[in-house]
């Protein structure tokens, strides 16, 4: 039996922007949770596209059921910024700048913890494995459910800016504030890709795993992983593209930017042209997440507000 989709409600008025955009965006969010955190840059939908997990700069974690006004669950997970959050099987995983990697059950009870000894910048996970990227430039690998260490590799000279994985191929990509971008495969040594003109602050694999995309100042980067070539595309962003993700089932990249801009755009992966513009975040954007069914887009920013767009039933200004 097919479960009915949740109906989203507009909970609060939009706030005043502190990080502008030339175009404020045509589509309005279906729901907004103001002051969900003091600031946030970690979001993830569960596999059923019914729950959203968020992590704040104060170390707090919240789990939201779409359409409900209050979080289903809220608890303190870390002593400082939550840098990564992910659902995996029956667990919720969190990674913090306090260097701790933790696993929780769906009721918020901690089931495993590992002190990595160095601040975590990014995290990705699947149902069996967790990869963390660190302030010392290393990638570290962990096995679920007990977070046993499986090895590490030092790639960057300093903090890692972005991390992405491709489930089918097992490929992993990382970029650093040193300007370097690396590709890891299941076999062979890491491959260093051509450096982009500015640091890649965000990364995402194309669905086929044969191309890697990155976001930097104003522009979108595309690496052809078969021949290693790099192409740079202009976009309508006027700041740093801080988060990108391919839209499920569509040939489009969702993106959000910050610093001079807080636009939320769907971009053509072949040209960088804007396909769809959503209402910009009230202040500088940090990250976005798309639900696995492709219906919802969630985003957050420096203000910690969380906004959710219903992409199938857009509200237009």
Residue pairs with C-beta under 8 A, 6 or more apart in sequence:
3 50
5 295
6 50
6 65
6 66
6 67
6 68
7 67
8 30
8 31
8 66
8 67
8 308
8 310
9 30
9 31
9 67
9 69
10 29
10 30
10 31
10 32
10 315
11 31
11 32
11 33
11 34
11 69
12 32
12 33
12 34
14 28
14 29
14 32
14 279
14 282
15 34
15 282
15 283
15 303
15 305
16 282
17 24
17 262
17 280
17 282
17 283
18 282
18 283
18 284
18 303
19 239
19 258
19 259
19 260
19 261
19 262
19 280
19 281
19 282
19 283
19 284
19 285
19 301
19 302
20 260
20 261
20 262
20 280
21 238
21 261
21 262
21 263
21 280
22 236
22 238
22 261
23 236
23 263
23 277
23 280
24 279
24 280
24 317
25 263
25 264
25 277
25 278
25 279
25 280
25 317
26 277
26 278
26 279
26 316
26 317
27 276
27 277
27 278
27 279
27 309
27 314
27 315
27 316
27 317
28 279
28 309
28 314
28 315
28 316
28 317
29 278
29 279
29 307
29 308
29 309
29 315
30 308
30 309
30 310
30 313
30 315
31 66
31 67
31 307
31 308
32 305
32 306
32 307
32 308
33 64
33 305
33 306
33 307
34 303
34 305
35 303
35 304
35 305
36 54
36 56
36 62
36 71
36 300
36 304
36 305
36 306
37 54
37 55
37 56
37 57
37 58
37 60
37 62
37 300
37 304
37 306
38 56
38 57
38 58
38 304
39 56
39 57
39 286
39 301
39 302
39 303
39 304
40 54
40 55
40 56
40 57
40 82
40 286
40 287
40 300
40 301
40 304
40 306
41 55
41 57
41 81
41 82
41 83
41 286
41 287
41 300
42 53
42 54
42 55
42 56
42 82
42 83
42 84
42 85
42 94
42 287
43 52
43 53
43 54
43 55
43 85
43 287
43 288
43 289
43 298
43 299
43 300
43 306
44 52
44 53
44 85
44 86
44 87
44 289
45 51
45 52
45 53
45 87
45 289
45 290
45 291
45 292
45 296
45 298
46 52
46 53
46 87
47 87
47 292
48 292
49 66
49 291
49 292
49 293
49 295
49 296
50 65
50 66
51 63
51 64
51 65
51 66
51 72
51 87
52 63
52 64
52 66
52 289
52 296
52 298
52 306
52 308
53 61
53 62
53 63
53 64
53 85
53 86
53 87
53 92
54 61
54 62
54 63
54 64
54 85
54 298
54 300
54 306
55 61
55 77
55 78
55 81
55 82
55 83
55 84
55 85
55 94
56 62
56 81
56 82
56 304
57 80
57 81
57 82
57 304
58 80
59 76
59 77
59 78
59 79
59 80
59 81
59 82
59 96
59 98
60 74
60 75
60 76
60 77
60 82
61 73
61 74
61 75
61 76
61 77
61 82
61 85
61 92
61 94
61 104
61 108
62 71
62 73
62 74
63 71
63 72
63 73
63 74
63 92
63 106
63 108
64 71
64 72
64 306
65 72
66 296
66 308
73 107
73 108
75 104
75 108
77 94
77 96
77 102
77 104
78 94
78 96
78 97
78 98
78 100
78 102
79 96
79 98
79 100
80 96
80 97
80 98
81 96
81 97
82 94
82 95
82 96
83 95
83 96
83 97
83 119
83 120
83 121
83 122
83 123
84 93
84 94
84 95
84 120
84 122
84 123
84 124
84 132
85 92
85 93
85 94
85 95
85 123
86 92
86 93
86 123
86 124
86 125
86 130
87 93
88 125
88 126
88 127
88 130
88 144
89 127
89 144
89 145
90 105
90 106
91 103
91 104
91 105
91 106
91 111
91 144
91 145
92 103
92 104
92 105
92 106
93 101
93 102
93 103
93 104
93 123
93 125
93 130
94 101
94 102
94 104
95 101
95 102
95 120
95 122
95 123
95 132
96 102
96 119
96 120
97 119
97 120
97 121
97 135
98 119
99 115
99 116
99 117
99 118
99 119
99 120
100 113
100 114
100 115
100 116
100 120
101 113
101 114
101 116
101 120
101 123
101 130
101 132
101 142
101 147
102 110
102 112
102 113
102 114
102 147
103 110
103 111
103 112
103 113
103 144
103 145
103 147
104 110
104 111
105 111
111 145
112 145
112 146
112 147
113 147
114 142
114 147
114 149
116 132
116 134
116 140
118 134
118 135
118 136
118 138
119 134
119 135
120 132
120 133
120 134
120 135
121 133
121 134
121 135
121 159
121 160
121 161
121 163
122 132
122 133
122 160
122 162
122 163
122 174
123 130
123 131
123 132
123 133
123 163
124 130
124 131
124 163
124 164
124 165
124 172
125 131
125 144
126 165
126 167
127 144
128 143
128 144
129 141
129 142
129 143
129 144
129 150
130 141
130 142
130 143
130 144
130 147
131 139
131 140
131 141
131 142
131 163
131 165
131 172
132 139
132 140
132 142
133 139
133 160
133 163
133 174
134 140
134 159
134 160
135 158
135 159
135 160
136 154
136 158
137 154
137 155
137 156
137 157
137 158
137 159
137 160
137 176
137 178
138 152
138 153
138 154
138 155
138 156
139 152
139 153
139 155
139 160
139 163
139 172
139 174
139 184
140 149
140 151
140 152
141 149
141 150
141 151
141 152
142 148
142 149
142 150
143 150
153 184
153 190
155 174
155 176
155 180
155 182
155 190
156 174
156 176
156 177
156 178
156 180
156 182
157 176
157 178
157 180
158 176
158 177
158 178
159 176
159 177
160 174
160 175
160 176
160 177
161 175
161 176
161 177
161 199
161 200
161 201
162 173
162 174
162 175
162 200
162 201
162 202
162 203
162 214
163 172
163 173
163 174
163 203
164 172
164 173
164 174
164 203
164 204
164 205
164 212
165 171
165 172
165 173
165 205
166 172
166 205
166 209
168 209
169 185
169 186
169 209
170 185
170 186
171 183
171 184
171 185
171 186
171 205
171 209
171 225
172 183
172 184
173 181
173 182
173 183
173 184
173 203
173 205
173 212
174 181
174 182
174 184
174 203
175 181
175 182
175 199
175 200
175 201
175 203
175 214
176 199
177 199
179 195
179 196
179 199
180 192
180 195
181 192
181 193
181 194
181 195
181 196
181 200
181 203
181 212
181 214
181 223
182 190
182 191
182 192
182 193
183 190
183 191
183 192
183 193
183 212
183 223
183 225
184 190
184 191
185 191
191 228
193 212
193 223
193 228
193 230
194 223
194 228
194 229
194 230
196 214
196 216
196 221
196 230
196 232
197 216
197 219
197 232
198 216
198 217
198 219
199 216
200 214
200 215
200 216
200 221
201 214
201 215
201 216
201 240
201 241
201 242
202 214
202 215
202 241
202 242
202 243
202 244
202 255
203 212
203 213
203 214
203 215
203 244
204 212
204 213
204 214
204 244
204 245
204 246
204 253
205 211
205 212
205 213
205 246
206 212
206 213
206 246
206 269
207 246
209 225
210 224
210 225
210 226
211 222
211 223
211 224
211 225
211 269
212 222
212 223
212 225
213 220
213 221
213 222
213 223
213 244
213 253
213 269
214 220
214 221
214 222
214 223
214 244
215 221
215 237
215 240
215 241
215 242
215 243
215 244
215 255
215 257
216 240
216 241
217 239
217 240
217 241
218 234
218 235
218 237
218 238
218 239
218 241
219 232
219 233
219 234
219 235
219 241
219 272
220 232
220 233
220 234
220 235
220 241
220 244
220 253
220 255
220 267
220 269
220 272
221 230
221 231
221 232
221 233
222 230
222 231
222 232
222 233
222 269
223 229
223 230
224 230
224 231
233 271
233 272
234 272
235 241
235 255
235 265
235 267
235 272
235 273
235 274
236 263
236 265
236 274
236 277
237 255
237 257
237 261
237 263
237 265
238 257
238 260
238 261
238 263
239 257
239 258
239 259
239 260
239 261
239 262
239 263
239 284
240 257
240 258
240 259
241 255
241 256
241 257
242 256
242 257
242 258
242 285
242 286
242 287
243 255
243 256
243 285
243 286
243 287
243 288
243 299
244 253
244 254
244 255
245 253
245 254
245 288
245 289
245 290
246 252
246 253
246 254
246 269
246 290
247 253
247 254
247 266
247 290
247 294
248 290
248 291
248 292
248 293
248 294
249 294
250 294
251 268
251 269
251 270
252 266
252 267
252 268
252 269
252 275
252 276
253 266
253 267
253 268
253 269
254 264
254 265
254 266
254 267
254 288
254 290
254 297
255 264
255 265
255 266
255 267
255 288
256 262
256 263
256 264
256 265
256 281
256 285
256 286
256 287
256 288
256 299
256 301
257 263
257 285
258 284
258 285
258 286
258 301
258 302
259 284
261 280
262 280
262 281
262 282
262 283
262 284
262 285
262 301
263 277
263 280
263 285
264 277
264 278
264 279
264 280
264 281
264 285
264 288
264 297
264 299
265 274
265 275
265 276
265 277
265 278
266 274
266 275
266 276
266 277
266 278
267 273
267 274
267 275
268 274
268 275
278 297
278 309
279 307
279 317
281 299
281 300
281 301
281 303
281 305
281 307
282 301
282 303
282 305
283 301
283 302
283 303
283 305
284 301
284 302
285 299
285 300
285 301
286 300
286 301
286 302
287 299
287 300
288 297
288 298
288 299
288 300
289 297
289 298
289 299
290 296
290 297
290 298
291 297
291 298
294 311
295 310
295 311
295 312
296 308
296 309
296 310
296 311
297 308
297 309
297 311
298 306
298 307
298 308
298 309
299 306
299 307
299 309
300 306
300 307
